[in-house]
Amino acid sequence: MAERSAYDAVVIGAGVIGCAIALDLARRGFRTLNVDRGPAPGHGSTSWSAAIIRPYYSTTDGTALAYEAHFAWQNWTEYLGYRPDSALHYNDCGCLVLEAAENRQLAGTRSIMREVGVPFTDVAAGELPEWLPGADLRQFSPARRIDDPQFGETAGDPITGAMFCPTGGYISDPQLATAQIAHAVEQAGGHFRFNDTVLAIHQSAGKITGLTCANSGLIHAPIVINAAGPASRWVNDLAGAHQPDHISTRPLRQEVAYVPMPQSPQGPGLRFVLTDADCGIYMRPEQSGHLLIGSLEPACDTLEYLDSEDFETSLSEQWTNQVWRAALRFPDLGIPNTAQGFAALYDVSEDWIPVYDRSDLDGYFTAIGTSGNQFKNAPLVGGLMGHLIESVMNGADHDRTPLQFRLPATGRDVGLGAFSRLRPINRASSFSVLG
Ligand SMILES: Cc1cc2nc3c(=O)[nH]c(=O)nc-3n(C[C@H](O)[C@H](O)[C@H](O)COP(=O)(O)OP(=O)(O)OC[C@H]3O[C@@H](n4cnc5c(N)ncnc54)[C@H](O)[C@@H]3O)c2cc1C
């Protein structure tokens, strides 16, 4: 059968965000197509995601969305609308967040969590050895680089406390999750084209008319959605959609380390997600007895923003710095001679908060700037983008009167103006992967 050349909506990208948007649109009755230059769903940034589900963000809207995400992942089969052959595991082990000077001893975070109604328990300093057996619980802040003569120095003061959030954990396989959403899209009538690159986006009289792909050629559509992850900036250029005073995005290179899990007499040294701003890292258990270590972008590190999508894939001193920071917290950590882990990109906005919005060009929408922290929210991003796209196409003036989106499980309304391209840079942000 000849492939169709006209759709109601074309999504550029079949990562977790693009697939979730297509699912919501297809369920609303739109004839959708996802075009991706990769070979299958979730082969971009999504495939490298640490896939941590955690409810603490620095803004009320970010926290409300992320808390809601826990329920979406808990009710995965319901969300998909079918029972997949391979089970996706949501390890809802919870998250421990250490107090640190960098997060102002969690004062603001706790108050937002209370406002949103996110459950958490306070962990007193004296209880921490039970939570983190074998850990060195002294303060090392500020995080330093290993070539800094003061690396590892401490005045000896203990970490003052922590909070534990039971509604969190991590997803075993972010690529599998995306493939399962893509299957749900097909069940809802949506289409995919892989190994095909979008080369041009077309408009006439200020309205989207379609796009041209390397293999498929011209495709007609009145709606195009940029969900191109680290390539989002260049896709926006194709549409001529970016204005200097809008929130913009650019790719950031990041490394993630795997090391053998430190052991304690009580078993594995870490059984949940740990956010350790005092050392500038986050950690979680990884399969095959490993510990995953990622960066919280401490002030001492120079961030590697890129001007193109070509990037060095071999591991560097960033790996070494992260592993040594983890070894400050877990002195029994074995530092392997051979670096294990990977380098990957995510697209970061000026305030590390995504742009889920329309654009100045009618019919062109963006779900970009996911800033290393939106895998968890993908099922909700699908819903809020579907709501936004349908409302705007039906005449809603979202720029003037920002739309609200009701979160299905918690019943809270989120103001979508928080994700507008026109917003002032949100100074409440952590300006890090924590959002
Ligand atoms: C190392 C790392 C750790 C992370 N950890 C977490 C975490 O713990 N928790 C969390 O919530 N989030 C995390 N994230 C962030 C999360 O993974 C991303 O926010 C999310 O996966 C982004 O999905 P996406 O669909 O927007 O992008 P992608 O998965 O990159 O998908 C975009 C797709 O667009 C395609 N594309 C681009 N340009 C074109 C074009 N011109 N034509 C056709 N196709 C095109 C690409 O091939 C790609 O498949 C992490 C990310 C990374 C990299």
The ligand as an SDF file (V2000), in Angstrom:
LIG
                    3D

 53 58  0  0  0  0  0  0  0  0999 V2000
   22.3700   10.8700   30.6100 C   0  0  0  0  0  0  0  0  0  0  0  0
   20.9200   11.2590   30.7970 C   0  0  0  0  0  0  0  0  0  0  0  0
   20.2960   11.0060   32.0120 C   0  0  0  0  0  0  0  0  0  0  0  0
   18.9580   11.3630   32.1850 C   0  0  0  0  0  0  0  0  0  0  0  0
   18.3440   11.0410   33.3580 N   0  0  0  0  0  0  0  0  0  0  0  0
   17.0440   11.3270   33.5320 C   0  0  0  0  0  0  0  0  0  0  0  0
   16.3750   10.9200   34.7080 C   0  0  0  0  0  0  0  0  0  0  0  0
   16.9650   10.2700   35.5710 O   0  0  0  0  0  0  0  0  0  0  0  0
   15.0510   11.2250   34.8450 N   0  0  0  0  0  0  0  0  0  0  0  0
   14.3760   11.9390   33.9030 C   0  0  0  0  0  0  0  0  0  0  0  0
   13.1920   12.2120   34.1040 O   0  0  0  0  0  0  0  0  0  0  0  0
   14.9850   12.3460   32.7640 N   0  0  0  0  0  0  0  0  0  0  0  0
   16.2890   12.0330   32.5540 C   0  0  0  0  0  0  0  0  0  0  0  0
   16.9330   12.3930   31.4070 N   0  0  0  0  0  0  0  0  0  0  0  0
   16.2080   13.2200   30.4450 C   0  0  0  0  0  0  0  0  0  0  0  0
   15.3090   12.4240   29.5480 C   0  0  0  0  0  0  0  0  0  0  0  0
   15.9220   11.2250   29.1730 O   0  0  0  0  0  0  0  0  0  0  0  0
   14.9640   13.2910   28.3620 C   0  0  0  0  0  0  0  0  0  0  0  0
   14.2900   14.4420   28.8600 O   0  0  0  0  0  0  0  0  0  0  0  0
   14.0310   12.6020   27.3920 C   0  0  0  0  0  0  0  0  0  0  0  0
   14.4640   11.2940   27.1130 O   0  0  0  0  0  0  0  0  0  0  0  0
   13.9730   13.4130   26.1120 C   0  0  0  0  0  0  0  0  0  0  0  0
   13.1870   12.7110   25.1940 O   0  0  0  0  0  0  0  0  0  0  0  0
   12.8980   13.3240   23.7690 P   0  0  0  0  0  0  0  0  0  0  0  0
   11.9120   12.4370   23.1480 O   0  0  0  0  0  0  0  0  0  0  0  0
   12.6110   14.7760   23.8930 O   0  0  0  0  0  0  0  0  0  0  0  0
   14.3220   13.2740   23.0250 O   0  0  0  0  0  0  0  0  0  0  0  0
   15.0310   12.0810   22.2290 P   0  0  0  0  0  0  0  0  0  0  0  0
   14.9070   10.7920   22.9250 O   0  0  0  0  0  0  0  0  0  0  0  0
   16.4180   12.5510   21.9050 O   0  0  0  0  0  0  0  0  0  0  0  0
   14.1850   11.9700   20.8920 O   0  0  0  0  0  0  0  0  0  0  0  0
   14.3110   12.9120   19.8430 C   0  0  0  0  0  0  0  0  0  0  0  0
   14.3140   12.1580   18.5480 C   0  0  0  0  0  0  0  0  0  0  0  0
   14.2780   13.1070   17.4910 O   0  0  0  0  0  0  0  0  0  0  0  0
   14.9670   12.5510   16.3980 C   0  0  0  0  0  0  0  0  0  0  0  0
   15.3590   13.6460   15.5010 N   0  0  0  0  0  0  0  0  0  0  0  0
   16.0940   14.7390   15.7830 C   0  0  0  0  0  0  0  0  0  0  0  0
   16.2020   15.5330   14.7100 N   0  0  0  0  0  0  0  0  0  0  0  0
   15.5210   14.9230   13.7090 C   0  0  0  0  0  0  0  0  0  0  0  0
   15.2800   15.2510   12.3400 C   0  0  0  0  0  0  0  0  0  0  0  0
   15.7340   16.3800   11.7770 N   0  0  0  0  0  0  0  0  0  0  0  0
   14.5590   14.3680   11.5970 N   0  0  0  0  0  0  0  0  0  0  0  0
   14.0790   13.2310   12.1310 C   0  0  0  0  0  0  0  0  0  0  0  0
   14.2820   12.8780   13.4350 N   0  0  0  0  0  0  0  0  0  0  0  0
   14.9870   13.7210   14.2070 C   0  0  0  0  0  0  0  0  0  0  0  0
   16.1530   11.8280   17.0300 C   0  0  0  0  0  0  0  0  0  0  0  0
   16.6170   10.7860   16.2000 O   0  0  0  0  0  0  0  0  0  0  0  0
   15.5510   11.3080   18.3330 C   0  0  0  0  0  0  0  0  0  0  0  0
   15.1840    9.9520   18.2850 O   0  0  0  0  0  0  0  0  0  0  0  0
   18.2450   12.0160   31.1550 C   0  0  0  0  0  0  0  0  0  0  0  0
   18.8690   12.2390   29.9170 C   0  0  0  0  0  0  0  0  0  0  0  0
   20.1840   11.8390   29.7290 C   0  0  0  0  0  0  0  0  0  0  0  0
   20.8290   12.0420   28.3860 C   0  0  0  0  0  0  0  0  0  0  0  0
  1  2  1  0
  2  3  1  0
  2 52  2  0
  3  4  2  0
  4  5  1  0
  4 50  1  0
  5  6  2  0
  6  7  1  0
  6 13  1  0
  7  8  2  0
  7  9  1  0
  9 10  1  0
 10 11  2  0
 10 12  1  0
 12 13  2  0
 13 14  1  0
 14 15  1  0
 14 50  1  0
 15 16  1  0
 16 17  1  0
 16 18  1  0
 18 19  1  0
 18 20  1  0
 20 21  1  0
 20 22  1  0
 22 23  1  0
 23 24  1  0
 24 25  2  0
 24 26  1  0
 24 27  1  0
 27 28  1  0
 28 29  2  0
 28 30  1  0
 28 31  1  0
 31 32  1  0
 32 33  1  0
 33 34  1  0
 33 48  1  0
 34 35  1  0
 35 36  1  0
 35 46  1  0
 36 37  1  0
 36 45  1  0
 37 38  2  0
 38 39  1  0
 39 40  1  0
 39 45  2  0
 40 41  1  0
 40 42  2  0
 42 43  1  0
 43 44  2  0
 44 45  1  0
 46 47  1  0
 46 48  1  0
 48 49  1  0
 50 51  2  0
 51 52  1  0
 52 53  1  0
M  END
$$$$
